[in-house]
Structures are given as C-alpha cells and as structure tokens.
Amino acid sequence: MISINNLSVEFSAKSLFDNINYVINKRDRIALVGKNGAGKSTMLKIIAGLQNPTSGSVSVPKDVTIGYLPQQMDLADSLSLVEETRKAFSRIHDMQSCLDQLNDELSSRTDYESDDYHSLIDRMISLTERLSMESSENCEAEMEKTLMGLGFSRDDFNRPTSEFSGGWRMRVELAKLLLMHPDVLLLDEPTNHLDIESIQWLENFLITKAQSVVLVSHDRAFIDNVTTRTIEISLGKIYDYSVNYSKFVVLRQERIDQQMRAYQNQQKQIQDTEAFIERFRYKATKAVQVQSRMKQLAKIERIEVDEVDASRLNLRFPPAPRSGDYPIIADNVGKRYGDLQVFDNATFTIKRGDKVAFVGKNGEGKSTLVKCIMGQIPFTGNL
C-alpha cells in the first residue's frame, strides 16, 4: 500500500537512514523500534509527508489517507470539546459534496459510450462505497463512544478545550484522528497521556477497527498486544520481523550474537593480514604477496555490530534504617478542594516490603493521595 524506496536521510553529514526499503501493507500492525535518536519519529514524519528525505521516496497511492499523531503539537483552544472533535467528520462532508458534483455532471452528460463517461461512473461508485463505509455508524454516537473510551465524561462535552490540560487536549487530537478512519495510522507515543482504562480501549480499537498502524511506543505491553510486525532501525539500516515485540527481542539477540561471531572472525583476519603486511613490507621477495594482502584489506567490507540501547540509570543509596512493620496506616483519609471531594474514607495499611500500585483514571486523586502521604498538603482523617 505504501512503499518506502531507497530512503536515505543525513543530518550534518551524519547518516540517519541509508538506502532503506520496505512496504506497509493493508492491515499491517507495525511497531517501529530502535534506540533513542535512531530516527523513529523522523521516519513517521517522512511517511506522513511532513519531512523530506535526503534521497529516495515514499510512494503513496492517491486514494490512500494517512493520519499522523506526533508526540507534541499545537492545539486549538477556541471551541468546546464536541465542536473540536466534530472537525474529524469534515472529510465525510467533503466526500458528500464531491459526490453531489459528480451526480450533477453525470446528469448533464449524453456521451454514454465514451471512456470518460465510464470513468466518471467508476469514480462515483468508488466514492459512494467509501462514503458508505466511513459513515456507516452514526457520527454523533461514534464520537461519543470514542471520547468516552479515551476517558472523557458526558459532562465534559460542552466544556471549552482551553479548560483541559495539555494531556487531555492530546486525547482530543487522538479522538479526531481515530474518527477520521485513515487507511494508515502513524502514532508516535500515543499512550503518553492515557490512563490504564484508556490504553486498553485504544488497544481494542486499533486491533478491531484500524486499517494499517505504524506506532512508536515505550509501552512494551501495549505494542505486544497491538502489533504483529516489528521494524527495528539500527545503524542506519532496518531489520524487518513478522512477529510482535517480545518475539522480536529474542530474534534480535540471536542476530546480534551471529554478528558478534562474524565480527570477531573478521577482526582476527584483519589483524593477521596487517601483521603479515607489517612483517614483510620491506622484504623484496614478499613484495607481490604484500601488495595482494593490502588490496584484500582495502576491499574488506567491515562488519558492524548493531547497537543495543543499554542506557539505564545506575543509582546507589546508602543503607536505609529499618522502618516499622507498618510504615503507612491510613484511617478515613479524605481530601477536598472547595466543593470537589477528590476522595474520602481512604483506609488502608501498607506493610514493610509491600510494593503498591495506585491506579485509576486521570483526576481520580492518585497524585493527591501521594501528596497527603508525604505531608505536602492538608487532609482529613489520620495518616
């Protein structure tokens, strides 16, 4: 469906991609992976037509639509949530207007046997089928379902988007993108601003309703559940695997092990050749052999071992004094901001050594509860 042909990108004489080729097929679910700075976001921008490669091309058929969600974007704040989200259906209105124009043109034509007339009918049939497919659900009902799936409530629908935080406004943009039903979805870290329930809803949507998906994400569980193909960018090349991320990790390690063995063998060959040249460089009887070895050395294509992103934090803490058996005991803890009761009657005990997750939708009070525990804000009840 979309073909990436001999793609190369250079920044300040440094090669990011080197002659890359692959195809995005219909119903593909692709995870684009690689270490930070490998070029994942750049690849999405090039496919979306927002950035030009140094050389090569991206071939997109005329009737294929692409939807792109960047990590950051400029957000409009002048409309209500519903009014902003309805912009997603402008394409359906445009298609209907185009179909009306074709109908008017067809009614005035009399050249029934001409190729041009039959081409006009074919365009009408194709547009009618596409319009029928994209507007098969009631738009308002679909919009409501999508917004609520991404964590909004009905009470939010008439609120100005300016009242929402940046993370919630990114959800609005994601909702609009999903409602447009593009043939190819390009998603750059789509779960950054989502809670667990919204991520699960998005997973189900991408699996059951999306056409083709190419996504970048650091959420391993998310890409494992959604994708069936993994493309790794490493050292300017790509490695294409028809498996999800977890299986890819195993296959990548096997590939790197093979590369390492080949690299070590090549290094031994190079060292032996260089030693021979150095030893007999000035010996006349060996001149022909030295020249031959030097030519061999110049022709060797050096093997590179793909980099694995091994960056991690290494922290050392001094030994902590032993806490009590029950570091935290909460008894009827509550927090209110004005008329808003964030939570109330929170009663629980955390034992020494417990590993606890506070989960819930955005705005339910997880961070507020942590601030209460830390004594950073006032609260009711006892801690």
Rosetta blueprint (number, residue, H / E / L):
1 M L
2 I E
3 S E
4 I E
5 N E
6 N E
7 L E
8 S E
9 V E
10 E E
11 F E
12 S L
13 A L
14 K E
15 S E
16 L E
17 F E
18 D E
19 N E
20 I E
21 N E
22 Y E
23 V E
24 I E
25 N L
26 K L
27 R L
28 D L
29 R E
30 I E
31 A E
32 L E
33 V E
34 G L
35 K L
36 N L
37 G L
38 A L
39 G L
40 K H
41 S H
42 T H
43 M H
44 L H
45 K H
46 I H
47 I H
48 A L
49 G L
50 L L
51 Q L
52 N L
53 P L
54 T L
55 S E
56 G E
57 S E
58 V E
59 S E
60 V L
61 P L
62 K L
63 D L
64 V L
65 T L
66 I E
67 G E
68 Y E
69 L E
70 P L
71 Q L
72 Q L
73 M L
74 D L
75 L L
76 A L
77 D L
78 S L
79 L L
80 S E
81 L H
82 V H
83 E H
84 E H
85 T H
86 R H
87 K H
88 A H
89 F H
90 S H
91 R H
92 I H
93 H H
94 D H
95 M H
96 Q H
97 S H
98 C H
99 L H
100 D H
101 Q H
102 L H
103 N H
104 D H
105 E H
106 L H
107 S H
108 S L
109 R L
110 T L
111 D L
112 Y L
113 E L
114 S L
115 D H
116 D H
117 Y H
118 H H
119 S H
120 L H
121 I H
122 D H
123 R H
124 M H
125 I H
126 S H
127 L H
128 T H
129 E H
130 R H
131 L H
132 S H
133 M H
134 E H
135 S L
136 S L
137 E L
138 N L
139 C H
140 E H
141 A H
142 E H
143 M H
144 E H
145 K H
146 T H
147 L H
148 M H
149 G H
150 L L
151 G L
152 F L
153 S L
154 R H
155 D H
156 D H
157 F L
158 N L
159 R L
160 P E
161 T H
162 S H
163 E H
164 F L
165 S L
166 G H
167 G H
168 W H
169 R H
170 M H
171 R H
172 V H
173 E H
174 L H
175 A H
176 K H
177 L H
178 L H
179 L H
180 M L
181 H L
182 P L
183 D L
184 V E
185 L E
186 L E
187 L E
188 D E
189 E L
190 P L
191 T L
192 N L
193 H L
194 L L
195 D L
196 I H
197 E H
198 S H
199 I H
200 Q H
201 W H
202 L H
203 E H
204 N H
205 F H
206 L H
207 I H
208 T H
209 K L
210 A L
211 Q L
212 S E
213 V E
214 V E
215 L E
216 V E
217 S L
218 H L
219 D L
220 R H
221 A H
222 F H
223 I H
224 D H
225 N H
226 V H
227 T L
228 T L
229 R E
230 T E
231 I E
232 E E
233 I E
234 S E
235 L L
236 G L
237 K E
238 I E
239 Y E
240 D E
241 Y E
242 S L
243 V L
244 N L
245 Y H
246 S H
247 K H
248 F H
249 V H
250 V H
251 L H
252 R H
253 Q H
254 E H
255 R H
256 I H
257 D H
258 Q H
259 Q H
260 M H
261 R H
262 A H
263 Y H
264 Q H
265 N H
266 Q H
267 Q H
268 K H
269 Q H
270 I H
271 Q H
272 D H
273 T H
274 E H
275 A H
276 F H
277 I H
278 E H
279 R H
280 F H
281 R L
282 Y L
283 K L
284 A H
285 T H
286 K H
287 A H
288 V H
289 Q H
290 V H
291 Q H
292 S H
293 R H
294 M H
295 K H
296 Q H
297 L H
298 A H
299 K H
300 I L
301 E L
302 R L
303 I L
304 E L
305 V L
306 D L
307 E L
308 V L
309 D L
310 A L
311 S L
312 R L
313 L L
314 N L
315 L L
316 R L
317 F L
318 P L
319 P L
320 A L
321 P L
322 R L
323 S L
324 G L
325 D L
326 Y L
327 P L
328 I E
329 I E
330 A E
331 D E
332 N E
333 V E
334 G E
335 K E
336 R E
337 Y E
338 G L
339 D L
340 L E
341 Q E
342 V E
343 F E
344 D E
345 N E
346 A E
347 T E
348 F E
349 T E
350 I E
351 K L
352 R L
353 G L
354 D L
355 K L
356 V L
357 A L
358 F L
359 V L
360 G L
361 K L
362 N L
363 G L
364 E L
365 G L
366 K H
367 S H
368 T H
369 L H
370 V H
371 K H
372 C H
373 I H
374 M L
375 G L
376 Q L
377 I L
378 P L
379 F L
380 T E
381 G E
382 N E
383 L L
